[in-house]
Amino acid sequence: MLNNKTQVIDGNKIAEKVKDKIVKDVLGFNQNKFHSAEIRPNLAIILIGNNKESELYVEKKMDQAKKVGIDTHLYRFSNQEVQTDIIKTIELLNEDSEIDAILVQLPLDKKFKINKIIQTINPKKDVDCFHPINRNRKKDKIISPVYGAVLEVLNEVEFNLKEKKVLIVLNSEFFGVNLKKILDKKGAKAKICLVNDTKFEQKISEADLLITALGKPHFIKEQTLKEGAGVIDIGISRKGKKVKGDFDSDKLFNKIKFYTPVPGGIGPMTVAFLLKNTLELFKIRKKLK
């Protein structure tokens, strides 16, 4: 049972604020008397395979993009597709003057070499910031949308990262390395913990902030968390017809300070920051900054 001690983050509300700003900017560009024709940001999306969750995400991204004045271009490939054909498509999009941003929807089937595909994207059009050049940048023009969503949550709850123990729980390190760097820059003591770690529960119990992206429904229980900790739940999975996160919020005892629900937490915020990144790349390419 919830009381005032546990804050539930309304990701939809935060996302709407971000999207309202995008709409304002796009309208502003087209009210500029120096432009003879309407200009709009353009996002290309590469969807590979028939993962239902990925299809759902892409559908949401395209729907929200339309609402804020961003045009999307969907390129679909089956899991039987030859990787070289996917790479050729990305190379063409790199050269396409109409396209401002390129997104490869993850995860991919194991047959595909994810690093090779991501590295094909022009770093200047890499909206997810997963290209090695963007991951290793010392100064960030934009950051990965999900990282942006995480930082916005911490800003919303006024969570001071300095000297705080942050645990990023993952299935693989690919997602977490750069997030760890970003949090460390802000003074946190961040660590990555894989789900098969033998000290998994002990590490969770010591964390001031838990960021989880496992895709395991209700895998994290409140009783394993530190008193007053915060939970940012990035994991998403389906159990029957219900969408669930990694954190079990059904049985709360107000031990923790805040958490992001699934659905309605990080998900809509990530989409909003993806669109914000598309807008930023558009402004850079059109020299509107």
Wavefront OBJ file of the C-alpha trace (Angstrom):
o trace
v 0.000 0.000 0.000
v 1.417 3.361 -1.048
v 1.639 6.480 1.049
v 3.548 9.741 0.718
v 6.868 8.010 1.328
v 7.018 6.329 -2.085
v 6.878 8.560 -5.143
v 5.597 7.069 -8.394
v 7.131 8.831 -11.402
v 4.606 9.815 -14.070
v 6.603 9.229 -17.245
v 3.712 10.254 -19.485
v 3.523 13.680 -17.862
v 7.254 14.292 -18.253
v 7.168 13.037 -21.852
v 4.390 15.464 -22.752
v 6.503 18.404 -21.576
v 9.389 17.278 -23.792
v 7.104 16.785 -26.792
v 5.388 20.149 -26.305
v 8.801 21.803 -26.664
v 9.488 19.839 -29.876
v 6.184 20.969 -31.391
v 6.966 24.568 -30.482
v 10.395 24.367 -32.128
v 9.137 22.731 -35.338
v 6.379 25.311 -35.665
v 8.925 28.044 -35.036
v 11.140 26.887 -37.897
v 8.227 27.004 -40.315
v 7.194 30.498 -39.268
v 10.635 31.752 -40.275
v 10.220 34.021 -43.290
v 13.546 32.838 -44.753
v 12.134 29.369 -45.465
v 10.020 29.153 -48.628
v 8.867 25.566 -47.968
v 7.908 23.646 -44.839
v 10.840 21.933 -43.150
v 10.446 18.954 -40.837
v 12.882 16.598 -39.106
v 13.100 13.126 -40.707
v 13.759 9.887 -38.814
v 14.568 6.582 -40.555
v 13.765 3.414 -38.589
v 15.290 0.008 -39.353
v 13.095 -2.844 -38.037
v 14.556 -6.338 -38.349
v 12.592 -9.500 -37.602
v 9.137 -9.938 -36.091
v 9.727 -9.337 -32.388
v 6.326 -8.235 -31.082
v 7.794 -5.892 -28.484
v 9.978 -4.208 -31.116
v 7.004 -3.794 -33.446
v 5.018 -2.241 -30.592
v 7.862 0.181 -29.802
v 8.268 1.193 -33.445
v 4.542 1.765 -33.820
v 4.563 4.042 -30.765
v 7.604 5.951 -32.000
v 6.052 6.566 -35.412
v 2.730 7.618 -33.882
v 4.347 10.072 -31.457
v 6.668 11.430 -34.147
v 3.700 12.299 -36.340
v 2.058 14.174 -33.456
v 5.089 16.428 -32.909
v 5.801 17.168 -36.582
v 8.563 14.654 -37.295
v 8.365 12.503 -40.431
v 9.320 8.825 -40.143
v 10.490 6.332 -42.767
v 10.234 2.625 -41.904
v 12.530 0.009 -43.461
v 11.528 -3.569 -42.580
v 13.689 -6.674 -42.883
v 12.978 -10.294 -41.972
v 15.263 -12.438 -39.824
v 16.153 -14.305 -43.029
v 17.572 -11.132 -44.555
v 21.238 -11.060 -45.522
v 23.080 -8.625 -43.230
v 24.897 -7.004 -46.150
v 21.543 -5.843 -47.563
v 20.684 -4.167 -44.260
v 24.076 -2.462 -44.236
v 23.593 -1.255 -47.826
v 20.271 0.320 -46.825
v 21.893 2.136 -43.905
v 24.671 3.365 -46.191
v 22.069 4.792 -48.574
v 20.331 6.509 -45.652
v 23.678 7.962 -44.573
v 23.894 9.681 -47.976
v 20.226 10.697 -48.131
v 20.051 14.474 -47.562
v 16.432 14.172 -46.431
v 17.228 11.884 -43.480
v 18.380 13.586 -40.269
v 18.439 10.599 -37.918
v 18.716 6.816 -38.172
v 17.499 4.271 -35.625
v 18.038 0.507 -35.592
v 15.379 -1.001 -33.343
v 16.944 -3.383 -30.809
v 17.231 -6.202 -29.859
v 18.284 -8.143 -32.958
v 18.351 -11.853 -33.664
v 21.676 -13.471 -32.669
v 22.517 -14.187 -36.315
v 23.132 -10.471 -36.894
v 26.319 -8.721 -35.812
v 24.875 -5.794 -33.896
v 28.169 -3.892 -33.620
v 28.762 -4.083 -37.370
v 25.260 -2.785 -38.108
v 25.470 0.055 -35.566
v 28.937 1.086 -36.764
v 27.570 1.479 -40.293
v 25.364 4.400 -39.194
v 26.836 7.842 -39.839
v 27.695 9.085 -36.306
v 26.089 12.426 -37.207
v 22.773 10.623 -37.808
v 23.037 8.165 -34.904
v 19.959 9.090 -32.874
v 20.540 6.374 -30.234
v 24.206 7.380 -29.726
v 25.372 3.747 -29.891
v 28.049 4.296 -32.548
v 31.563 3.907 -31.015
v 32.458 7.497 -31.944
v 29.408 8.767 -30.063
v 29.901 6.382 -27.128
v 33.475 7.595 -26.692
v 32.785 11.317 -27.053
v 34.056 13.351 -24.121
v 31.560 16.126 -24.753
v 27.949 15.167 -25.367
v 25.881 16.966 -28.009
v 23.107 14.472 -27.410
v 22.932 11.302 -25.311
v 21.076 8.032 -25.737
v 17.301 8.609 -25.297
v 17.004 6.106 -22.464
v 19.939 7.747 -20.668
v 18.216 11.098 -21.108
v 15.073 9.619 -19.573
v 17.045 8.274 -16.596
v 18.627 11.666 -15.916
v 15.248 13.386 -16.224
v 13.784 11.071 -13.582
v 16.659 11.898 -11.225
v 16.077 15.589 -11.898
v 12.351 15.162 -11.213
v 12.933 13.631 -7.770
v 15.941 15.899 -7.038
v 18.185 12.885 -6.499
v 21.770 13.970 -5.783
v 24.104 11.423 -7.377
v 27.249 12.557 -5.575
v 28.830 9.620 -3.713
v 25.665 7.529 -4.198
v 25.981 3.815 -4.924
v 24.231 3.134 -8.227
v 23.730 -0.405 -9.493
v 22.868 -0.986 -13.156
v 21.405 -4.488 -13.501
v 21.620 -5.999 -16.994
v 21.712 -9.137 -19.105
v 24.804 -7.850 -20.953
v 27.155 -4.895 -20.526
v 26.439 -3.316 -23.951
v 23.682 -1.058 -22.653
v 25.269 -0.090 -19.361
v 28.850 0.983 -20.047
v 28.026 4.492 -21.247
v 25.285 4.997 -18.695
v 27.846 4.174 -16.000
v 30.221 6.787 -17.470
v 27.491 9.448 -17.471
v 26.522 8.729 -13.856
v 30.164 8.631 -12.728
v 30.721 12.062 -14.301
v 27.967 13.350 -12.039
v 29.703 12.039 -8.950
v 28.008 8.666 -8.555
v 29.719 5.409 -7.647
v 28.113 3.359 -10.395
v 28.595 -0.357 -11.012
v 27.252 -2.805 -13.569
v 25.841 -6.089 -12.307
v 24.862 -8.945 -14.632
v 21.892 -11.105 -13.737
v 24.105 -14.190 -13.225
v 26.339 -12.441 -10.670
v 26.775 -14.684 -7.616
v 26.389 -11.638 -5.319
v 23.345 -10.300 -7.156
v 21.024 -9.822 -4.165
v 23.775 -8.500 -1.889
v 24.722 -5.817 -4.419
v 21.083 -4.799 -4.847
v 20.651 -4.465 -1.085
v 23.578 -2.011 -0.921
v 22.480 0.285 -3.788
v 21.097 3.777 -3.214
v 19.741 3.681 -6.757
v 18.844 0.613 -8.796
v 18.538 0.854 -12.577
v 17.228 -2.404 -13.983
v 16.915 -3.506 -17.625
v 16.456 -7.270 -17.536
v 13.090 -7.868 -19.188
v 12.164 -10.310 -16.398
v 8.635 -9.673 -15.066
v 8.615 -8.657 -11.386
v 12.070 -10.162 -10.833
v 13.142 -7.442 -8.368
v 11.313 -7.441 -5.028
v 11.121 -4.437 -2.712
v 12.332 -6.432 0.297
v 15.720 -6.957 -1.410
v 16.273 -3.189 -1.738
v 18.001 -0.766 0.591
v 15.801 1.444 2.787
v 15.157 4.745 0.957
v 16.546 3.537 -2.378
v 15.183 4.600 -5.755
v 14.263 2.271 -8.631
v 14.373 3.136 -12.315
v 12.768 0.248 -14.171
v 13.738 0.043 -17.842
v 12.824 -3.626 -18.222
v 9.693 -4.548 -20.114
v 8.077 -7.896 -20.794
v 4.652 -9.402 -21.348
v 2.949 -11.808 -19.001
v -0.233 -12.878 -20.706
v -1.870 -9.680 -21.943
v -0.187 -7.521 -19.309
v 2.998 -5.475 -19.750
v 5.254 -5.752 -16.730
v 8.561 -4.319 -15.588
v 11.442 -5.908 -13.695
v 10.332 -4.356 -10.409
v 7.394 -5.853 -8.509
v 5.368 -2.792 -7.553
v 2.255 -4.834 -6.674
v 3.467 -5.436 -3.119
v 4.988 -2.201 -1.873
v 5.661 -1.481 1.784
v 6.918 2.083 1.306
v 10.482 1.058 1.953
v 11.793 2.840 -1.140
v 11.845 6.539 -2.037
v 10.596 6.377 -5.641
v 10.177 4.121 -8.653
v 9.211 4.311 -12.312
v 6.180 2.140 -13.167
v 5.806 -0.137 -16.187
v 3.932 0.832 -18.241
v 3.889 4.622 -17.950
v 7.406 5.282 -16.684
v 10.646 5.210 -18.654
v 8.947 3.959 -21.847
v 7.095 7.123 -22.929
v 10.009 9.279 -21.763
v 12.470 7.329 -23.921
v 10.276 7.866 -26.981
v 10.076 11.588 -26.193
v 13.873 11.880 -25.863
v 14.333 9.935 -29.103
v 12.224 12.577 -30.844
v 14.136 15.322 -29.060
v 17.406 13.833 -30.360
v 15.964 13.704 -33.881
v 15.123 17.384 -33.599
v 18.627 18.198 -32.325
v 20.313 16.324 -35.196
v 17.985 18.111 -37.635
v 18.946 21.494 -36.186
v 22.653 20.663 -36.397
v 22.393 19.511 -40.025
v 20.285 22.521 -41.055
v 22.528 24.857 -39.042
v 19.558 26.083 -37.029
v 21.407 26.029 -33.693
l 1 2 3 4 5 6 7 8 9 10 11 12 13 14 15 16 17 18 19 20 21 22 23 24 25 26 27 28 29 30 31 32 33 34 35 36 37 38 39 40 41 42 43 44 45 46 47 48 49 50 51 52 53 54 55 56 57 58 59 60 61 62 63 64 65 66 67 68 69 70 71 72 73 74 75 76 77 78 79 80 81 82 83 84 85 86 87 88 89 90 91 92 93 94 95 96 97 98 99 100 101 102 103 104 105 106 107 108 109 110 111 112 113 114 115 116 117 118 119 120 121 122 123 124 125 126 127 128 129 130 131 132 133 134 135 136 137 138 139 140 141 142 143 144 145 146 147 148 149 150 151 152 153 154 155 156 157 158 159 160 161 162 163 164 165 166 167 168 169 170 171 172 173 174 175 176 177 178 179 180 181 182 183 184 185 186 187 188 189 190 191 192 193 194 195 196 197 198 199 200 201 202 203 204 205 206 207 208 209 210 211 212 213 214 215 216 217 218 219 220 221 222 223 224 225 226 227 228 229 230 231 232 233 234 235 236 237 238 239 240 241 242 243 244 245 246 247 248 249 250 251 252 253 254 255 256 257 258 259 260 261 262 263 264 265 266 267 268 269 270 271 272 273 274 275 276 277 278 279 280 281 282 283 284 285 286 287 288 289
